[in-house]
Amino acid sequence: MNVRHLPRLGALALSVTLAACSTVRTPSPTDPLEGMNRTIFTFNDTLDKYTFKPVAQGYQWAVPQPIRTGVTNVFGNVGDAYTAFNELLQLKITDFVSDIMRVTVNTFWGIGGLFDVASLMNLPKHQQDFGLTLGHYGVPAGPYVVLPLLGPSDVRDGVGTIADFELDPTSFIEPVSIRNYVFVVRLVNTRANLLGASDLLSNAALDKYSFVRDAYLQRRQYLLGSGNGGATALPNYDEEGTGAGPTGGAAGAAGAGGAAAPAAGAAPTGATQAAPAAPASGAAPTPAPAPSPAKPEPSTQPAPAAPASAPGAAIAAPQTDALASTDAGATAASPAADASSTVAANEPADPSVPGAQMMPRTPYLAPALKIK
């Protein structure tokens, strides 16, 4: 008897036996057969716990890591050939050529696939099967099902599994006895590679069934969509208004937003307060009333950068010296006026406002936080 057909025979027998073993009151929309699936999942998990897992642990203990890696690479090379076949069916010519090159390189330069030379040549590895080929042409997935001995699946992938068994390159090995040995070695080696994942699942998942179901469905959706060449739109961080540019970055919105708003709101008051400060300074700043009270328009305009340039900077220093002797709050204006002379081109607010000297630093934080 061909050992390769045992999973399908066991799946058919157990599906009939366990079809109505248990029910769930409110099953998931993607899992209407949850009651039956949980029963089969428990059976598979128990069988794995007392049969496949101990054998895989013994295999991992007895076989050195380099040999196990070579065995994994050989079966991976066979899987690349079957993946290329499905990519050809899906008309993914670029991926098909890439995987054919992988098989060729690993077969000849990797000594029959023992060494993964193609990955060193930056040839990406893909994963395709007949279930994904059916999904590529619009065949719906159907409800989620758990197959005895085979694990999580759905109706579409279950049909694809039959084609996977028949079209797999190892199914053409003759004689049948050698084919059966190859099948057993492949099964044990695959289970040994999943020992760490199963231990993590047992320790982390509160409900192993739900965790495996959700992980399987999400991964199949990923492989069907963006995982093998599908286009998934990524957010564009270079558009205006998205908060990524050097003038309106995320740092400017989060860090500078709190300081920019008060500075912009305080700029008109700072401009109007500069007018009465001129008579208090005596006869020295007599030219001061000419530029500041004569133009009240900058107080209403959103960008009063012009008064912070040549004439305003020259007058702000005597005014702040006069205010420093009378008002304690004006002591912060003199360093602001000094700082404004070097960063006037980048400063959107009036440099005479206390705290405005911190504004030139925030636009430069946005390019550093820009996400690519």
SULHU-V174638 format. One record per helix or strand of 3 or more residues. SS is the DSSP state (H for helix, E for strand). FROM is the first residue (numbers start at 1). LEN is the number of residues. If there is no record, write none. Layout:
ss from len
SS FROM LEN
SS FROM LEN
//
This chain:
ss from len
H 3 15
H 34 29
H 65 25
H 93 16
H 117 4
H 130 7
E 144 4
E 151 4
H 155 13
H 169 4
H 176 18
H 195 10
H 208 17
H 226 3
H 250 5
H 257 24
H 288 7
H 297 4
H 310 17
H 328 16
H 356 14
//
